[in-house]
Amino acid sequence: MKITKRSGNVVIYDDEKIVSSILKANSETDEELSPKAAAYLSDAVIGRLAKEHDIITTALIRDGVYRALLERGLPMTATRYRDFSKTEA
């Protein structure tokens, strides 16, 4: 699967980047999230986006992960994820 970045570049989807970003955001909070749960969350978001969109963008991923973290009851992690994912291209 390919992802379109904000710059317009198309790259191969790398689940590890998303999981790593989720865990990095989580490490900056007091909320608990295991690596296994982060991987499951990432897979669920990507699976849903793949069904709903022909082209998956980094913005769609960011928003999907943000919403999924909120739904999981991790608002501080969601906010940290959104804040630093906006600055990564």
C-alpha positions as CSV (number, residue, x, y, z in Angstrom):
1,M,0.0,0.0,0.0
2,K,1.2,3.5,-0.7
3,I,0.7,6.7,1.3
4,T,0.7,10.3,-0.1
5,K,2.6,12.7,2.1
6,R,1.8,16.4,2.4
7,S,4.7,17.2,0.0
8,G,2.9,15.1,-2.6
9,N,5.5,12.4,-2.5
10,V,4.1,8.8,-2.6
11,V,5.8,6.4,-0.2
12,I,5.4,2.8,0.8
13,Y,3.2,2.4,3.9
14,D,5.4,1.6,6.9
15,D,3.4,0.5,10.0
16,E,6.4,0.8,12.2
17,K,6.5,4.6,11.7
18,I,2.9,5.0,12.9
19,V,3.4,2.6,15.8
20,S,6.6,4.4,16.8
21,S,4.9,7.8,16.7
22,I,2.0,6.5,18.8
23,L,4.4,5.1,21.4
24,K,6.5,8.2,21.4
25,A,3.4,10.3,22.1
26,N,2.3,7.9,24.8
27,S,5.7,8.0,26.5
28,E,5.3,11.7,27.1
29,T,2.1,11.1,29.1
30,D,1.1,9.2,32.2
31,E,-1.3,7.1,30.1
32,E,-0.6,3.4,29.5
33,L,-0.5,1.9,26.1
34,S,1.4,-1.3,25.2
35,P,3.3,-1.7,21.9
36,K,0.9,-4.5,21.0
37,A,-2.1,-2.2,21.6
38,A,-0.4,0.6,19.5
39,A,0.1,-1.9,16.6
40,Y,-3.5,-3.0,16.8
41,L,-4.7,0.6,16.8
42,S,-2.5,1.4,13.8
43,D,-3.7,-1.6,11.9
44,A,-7.4,-0.8,12.6
45,V,-7.0,2.8,11.5
46,I,-5.2,1.8,8.2
47,G,-7.7,-0.9,7.6
48,R,-10.6,1.5,7.9
49,L,-9.0,4.1,5.8
50,A,-8.1,1.6,3.0
51,K,-11.8,0.7,2.8
52,E,-13.0,4.3,2.8
53,H,-10.4,6.0,0.5
54,D,-8.7,5.3,-2.7
55,I,-5.8,7.5,-1.7
56,I,-4.5,7.5,1.9
57,T,-2.7,10.6,3.0
58,T,-0.7,11.3,6.1
59,A,-3.4,13.8,7.2
60,L,-6.0,11.1,7.0
61,I,-3.8,8.8,9.1
62,R,-3.1,11.5,11.6
63,D,-6.7,12.3,12.1
64,G,-7.7,8.6,12.2
65,V,-5.1,7.8,14.9
66,Y,-6.1,10.9,16.9
67,R,-9.7,9.8,16.9
68,A,-8.9,6.2,17.7
69,L,-6.7,7.3,20.7
70,L,-9.6,9.5,22.0
71,E,-12.0,6.6,21.6
72,R,-9.6,4.4,23.6
73,G,-9.6,7.0,26.4
74,L,-6.1,8.3,25.8
75,P,-6.7,12.1,25.3
76,M,-3.2,13.2,26.4
77,T,-1.6,10.7,24.0
78,A,-4.0,11.8,21.2
79,T,-3.0,15.4,21.7
80,R,0.7,14.7,21.8
81,Y,0.4,12.5,18.7
82,R,-1.5,15.2,16.8
83,D,0.9,18.0,17.8
84,F,4.1,16.3,16.7
85,S,2.7,14.5,13.7
86,K,1.8,17.9,12.2
87,T,5.4,18.8,12.1
88,E,6.6,15.6,10.6
89,A,6.4,15.3,6.8
